[in-house]
Amino acid sequence: MTVQIEQEGAVFTLTISNPPMNTLNADVLRELDEAITKIAEDETVRALIITGDGDRAFVAGAEISEFLGLDEETAPALLGKGSGIFRRIEQLEIPVIAAINGYALGGGLELALACDIRVASAKAKVGLPEAKLGIVPGYGGTQRLTRIAGPGTAKELIFTGRMMDAEEAQRRGIIEVVADGEVLDKAREIAETITKNGPLAVSAAKRAIDEGAALPLDDALQLETDICSPLFGSGDMREGATAFLEKRQPQFTGR
């Protein structure tokens, strides 16, 4: 198995293990797809961490050798598969945190961009080098990097195909940098903090942010109202408010 899932309380950790660089070949994509299905169906999970095995790479792109068997007619199937899996990750109701331990290149950066939060080691390097192969990012990189870091950064990084170090990537709003060796600990700290909050609220906030970003402001504000209002009828809201007034930790049930 190249994809493993571990559970610690309400936090799941998905690890991609395809040494030496955790590349995304057809088998890894298939197992990743299956793993996301299991996670989406598990009601006990409230946050997901995605990482790569070892400290050399998060995911250093796709298996380039597989490209040589593709042409204009067959490429859409591969691109659609990877793009579809990353979209499923993006649309999970729970927060997803990328723990980037080393290189996140090509499809690896595209995977990280599909996550809600990206934590990286100080030695991490990110990039979309597809232009060096005569292609463009095909798993959502052109679109998500533009939305996250702006069109100027997206164009410069994609046009040049260069690698960006952790400091610059943080400055451009792509990742949050922590000390080497502390990436998973920081990701777990964030995940555990999230799981202490109301799961309905966290899921609603994710939906409001993601869907509202594509709308005009007036429409996005109405969306926020529409998403927030039903929460006032939830048991979680009553528990949260009561716990606050009673000066105790709330015990949310997601109902």
Steps between C-alpha positions, in 0.01 A plus 500: 500500500630844409232690692448443871241648736551536873244624750573685821175608658309710249812575296592277206843502337538384140858420402617450142791254494654444158877531549722666432294812413138394560407557136142472381481203267180324396505267802548785746213695345274195519584439866464870579156499342398197707636656818307823446181298455556327836573829674195671349278219630648496852290710739767496771753709306504875558832596344737340249876538463662401170876446496778312323709225651848604613652846505622521141175569322132566557424397144751579225257493209377229268678203346638671190553168323122454488468814286680336208209263450250784466377709212229758439232229501609316814627788717154621611437176690815538710452872553135450590587228750756706690299818481188319615674347802644834606157659460353234730766586759417869465129430543527285812281650771788481748812722501800350320855595598803431278815423701775571247827335592738575215423532130146577383532518123257468211216276608634514855451875523164462328400251771611742770309784336183288517536493880358773724821569694863440401775462762855446373849444632762771461680284244191448285505596134191546288448540129301421189771396251267360233605759239846342507330184367304686236166484684310701762373398846195283443378410851371849584827685552431784256169574672571444870837673509342803332226510763739450791801711402366721220547491123842667508655233720320221313621621162858557611528160670330307218664684209850456643447155652741594776504371856415743777654460845292490816569858604385644169200268481392618844549863403274446201228342713532142372619326819567553870858410592605324821835363612630181344371196685193682635271483198280212614489629856380840376246340269366288787487805728288683244281195438441439870411864556244476220345180639420677828262730314152421376529269198187642339644850535837404355338327205269797442790744516693298243202501267439874545863584425536267202167576334498869589841564346354459151201732559448877494516639854126559541425144390777363722359685802158349434663158469664554839163582656339196337775269625523650849129522583425124531782464753292696752257210508769241570578320822863600451411871520304448821781291647763754399309797641407314818857383555626856455256633760581215737876553445569142389625325186218420256428143397393527139319213327466636147123523527 
